[in-house]
Amino acid sequence: MIMENNFQRKYSTAISKGAGLIEETRRLLDHWRPDEPLDDFTHRVQVEGLLGNSTAYRTRDVVRRVFAPRLLRPNDKPARILKSVIESGLPARTFTELLFVFAARQDPLVYDFTVREYWPAARRGRSFLDTDPMLSFLSQAHYDGRLDNQWSENVSLRIARCVLGILRDVGFLRETVRGRREIVNYRMSDEGAAILARELNESGVTDSSICNHPDWSLFGMTPSDVVERLDEIGEQRGLIVQHGGSVVHFTWGVKSIQELINVLAR
């Protein structure tokens, strides 16, 4: 998936329907059936109380406006991958990282703020992140046309807190005393990196483009970081990386992403 030019990407309030929803998504995937119609799944989630005491309205919101856009559109491959990760017993962190990638791909606001504001702040050595940078980001987005209409102060503040919430949920921020959000020195897991590389490969991204793909920047990784990390993973975990100068070639010891997940889980 290649991201569009930033100035063609419109921002929405979609994140207000739920930040990371890590545990809720895991619970839904535990019961999700690949070929079940979405209406039937939504009804079953509600009838069986799979989201606890959520109201019918909240259940529909989570399933249809969060779960489905992130994991079932344009196809259900993200849901299948995450379900396999859960069933394999891989670390919970791997599930969270991949869920974040799929969520950010569907929400340009989350994607762009993470890449353009969070990671530059982390690299500058900033210790904490509050809502001010997010509010400034939204103000600039209104100025350059990424917001169709200027949001009210209350809406902007709510969205700012939701975006920071998803960064907290994935592990990039840590809540400290009095709600302060501390920037965490985060390093993507080897398992997450390997699965993302294979997912890009199966999506049609060429070897020469995988390490330059913008999705890695969601984890603050440069192309050279990606080459180094994937090279470290090694043949025993299903991947050989050959590189010289700007040329990178991948040799996969697995035939599918499912097989890779099985190898990583051993």
C-alpha positions in Angstrom: 0.0 0.0 0.0 1.6 3.3 -1.1 0.5 6.3 0.8 -0.8 9.3 -1.2 0.7 12.8 -1.2 0.0 14.3 2.2 -1.9 17.3 0.7 -4.3 15.0 -1.1 -5.2 13.2 2.2 -8.2 14.4 4.1 -8.4 14.0 7.8 -11.6 12.9 9.7 -12.8 12.3 13.2 -12.9 8.5 12.7 -10.4 8.0 15.6 -13.0 9.3 18.0 -14.8 5.9 17.6 -12.0 4.2 19.4 -8.2 4.6 19.9 -6.3 1.4 19.9 -9.1 -0.9 21.1 -6.4 -3.6 21.4 -8.2 -6.0 23.7 -11.6 -5.4 22.1 -10.1 -6.2 18.7 -8.4 -9.3 20.0 -11.7 -10.5 21.5 -13.5 -9.9 18.2 -10.9 -11.7 16.2 -11.2 -14.7 18.6 -14.8 -15.1 17.4 -14.6 -13.7 13.9 -15.3 -16.1 11.0 -13.7 -15.1 7.6 -16.8 -15.7 5.5 -19.4 -14.5 7.9 -21.4 -11.4 6.6 -20.6 -8.3 8.6 -24.3 -7.8 9.6 -24.4 -11.4 11.0 -21.1 -10.9 12.9 -22.3 -7.6 14.3 -25.5 -9.2 15.5 -23.6 -12.2 17.0 -21.2 -9.9 18.9 -24.2 -8.1 20.4 -26.3 -11.2 21.2 -23.3 -13.1 22.7 -22.0 -10.1 24.6 -18.6 -10.4 23.1 -17.8 -6.7 24.0 -19.1 -7.0 27.6 -21.7 -4.6 28.6 -21.5 -2.4 25.6 -24.8 -1.0 24.3 -26.1 -2.1 20.9 -25.1 1.3 19.5 -21.6 1.0 20.9 -21.3 -2.5 19.6 -22.3 -1.4 16.1 -19.9 1.5 16.3 -16.9 -0.7 17.3 -17.6 -3.5 14.7 -18.7 -1.4 11.8 -16.8 1.8 12.2 -13.5 0.6 13.7 -13.0 -3.2 13.3 -14.3 -3.4 9.7 -12.5 -0.4 8.2 -9.2 -1.4 9.8 -9.3 -5.1 9.1 -11.9 -6.0 6.5 -11.5 -3.4 3.8 -10.7 -3.5 1.0 -10.3 -7.2 1.9 -10.0 -9.3 5.1 -6.3 -10.1 4.8 -5.4 -7.9 7.9 -8.0 -9.8 10.0 -6.7 -13.1 8.8 -3.1 -12.1 9.6 -3.9 -10.9 13.1 -6.1 -14.0 13.8 -3.1 -16.2 12.8 -0.8 -14.1 15.1 -3.2 -14.7 18.0 -3.5 -18.4 17.4 0.2 -18.8 17.0 1.0 -17.6 20.5 3.4 -14.9 19.2 4.0 -12.1 21.8 1.1 -9.7 22.3 3.4 -6.9 21.2 3.6 -8.3 17.7 -0.2 -8.3 17.5 -0.3 -4.7 18.7 2.3 -3.5 16.2 0.5 -5.0 13.2 -2.9 -3.8 14.4 -1.4 -0.3 14.6 -0.1 -0.5 11.0 -3.5 -1.6 9.7 -5.3 1.1 11.7 -2.9 3.9 10.6 -3.2 2.9 7.0 -6.9 3.6 7.2 -6.6 6.9 9.2 -4.3 9.5 7.5 -4.4 11.7 10.6 -2.9 9.0 12.8 -0.4 8.0 10.1 0.8 11.5 9.4 1.0 12.7 13.0 3.0 9.7 14.0 5.5 10.1 11.1 5.7 13.9 11.0 5.4 14.9 14.7 5.8 12.0 17.1 9.1 10.5 15.7 10.8 13.8 15.1 10.0 14.7 18.7 11.4 11.4 19.9 14.6 11.8 17.8 15.1 15.3 19.2 15.1 13.8 22.7 11.8 15.2 23.9 10.7 13.5 27.1 6.9 14.2 27.0 4.2 14.8 24.5 1.0 16.7 25.3 -2.0 17.8 23.2 -0.3 21.1 22.0 1.7 19.6 19.1 -1.4 17.7 18.0 -3.6 20.9 18.1 -0.9 22.8 16.1 -0.9 19.9 13.6 -4.6 20.2 13.2 -4.4 24.0 12.8 -1.9 23.6 10.0 -4.0 20.8 8.4 -6.9 23.3 8.2 -4.7 25.9 6.6 -3.4 23.6 3.9 -6.7 21.9 3.1 -6.4 18.5 4.8 -9.5 19.4 6.9 -12.6 20.3 4.8 -13.9 22.4 7.7 -12.2 23.8 10.8 -13.1 21.7 13.8 -14.2 23.4 17.0 -11.8 23.7 19.9 -13.7 20.9 21.8 -13.6 18.5 18.8 -9.9 19.2 18.1 -9.0 18.6 21.8 -11.0 15.3 21.8 -9.3 14.1 18.6 -5.9 15.1 19.9 -6.5 13.0 23.0 -7.7 10.1 20.9 -4.6 10.2 18.6 -2.3 10.3 21.7 -4.4 7.5 23.1 -3.6 5.2 20.2 0.1 6.0 20.5 -0.1 5.1 24.2 -1.9 1.9 23.4 0.7 0.8 20.9 3.5 1.6 23.4 5.0 4.8 22.0 3.8 6.8 25.0 3.5 5.9 28.7 1.1 7.6 31.0 2.8 9.0 34.1 1.7 11.1 37.0 -1.2 13.5 36.4 -1.8 12.2 32.9 1.5 13.3 31.5 2.5 11.2 28.4 6.1 10.2 28.4 7.8 9.3 25.1 9.1 5.8 25.1 12.3 4.6 23.5 10.4 2.1 21.3 12.0 -0.5 19.0 9.8 -2.6 16.7 9.9 -6.3 17.4 11.7 -8.7 15.1 8.5 -10.7 14.6 6.5 -7.6 13.7 9.2 -6.4 11.2 9.4 -9.8 9.5 5.6 -10.1 9.1 5.3 -6.5 7.9 8.0 -7.2 5.3 6.2 -10.3 4.1 2.9 -8.6 4.0 4.3 -5.9 1.8 5.9 -8.5 -0.4 2.6 -10.3 -0.8 0.9 -7.0 -1.6 3.1 -6.6 -4.6 5.8 -4.3 -3.3 9.1 -5.1 -5.0 12.3 -6.1 -3.2 13.9 -2.8 -4.1 10.9 -0.9 -2.6 10.2 -2.8 0.6 12.8 -1.1 2.7 11.8 2.3 1.4 8.1 1.8 2.1 6.6 4.5 4.2 5.0 2.1 6.7 8.4 1.6 8.4 8.4 5.3 9.3 5.4 4.5 11.6 8.1 2.9 13.8 10.7 5.6 13.2 12.8 3.3 10.9 14.8 4.5 8.0 15.5 2.3 5.0 19.0 1.4 6.4 17.4 0.5 9.7 15.0 -1.8 7.9 17.8 -3.6 6.0 19.8 -4.1 9.2 16.8 -5.4 11.1 15.6 -7.8 8.5 19.2 -9.0 8.0 19.4 -9.8 11.7 16.3 -11.9 11.6 18.2 -14.4 9.5 17.6 -17.6 7.5 16.5 -19.6 10.5 13.4 -17.4 10.7 12.5 -17.6 7.1 14.4 -14.7 5.5 17.7 -14.0 3.8 18.6 -10.5 2.9 21.3 -9.7 0.3 22.3 -6.1 -0.2 24.9 -4.1 -1.9 24.7 -0.3 -2.2 21.1 0.5 -3.0 20.3 -2.9 -4.2 18.4 -5.2 -1.8 17.1 -8.7 -2.6 15.0 -10.9 -0.3 15.0 -14.7 -0.4 12.1 -16.2 1.5 12.4 -19.6 3.1 8.6 -19.6 3.5 5.8 -19.8 0.9 3.2 -17.6 2.7 2.7 -15.2 5.5 1.0 -18.0 7.5 4.0 -20.2 7.2 6.2 -17.3 8.3 4.1 -16.8 11.4 4.4 -20.5 12.2 8.2 -20.3 11.8 8.4 -17.2 14.0 6.3 -18.8 16.7 8.5 -21.9 17.0 
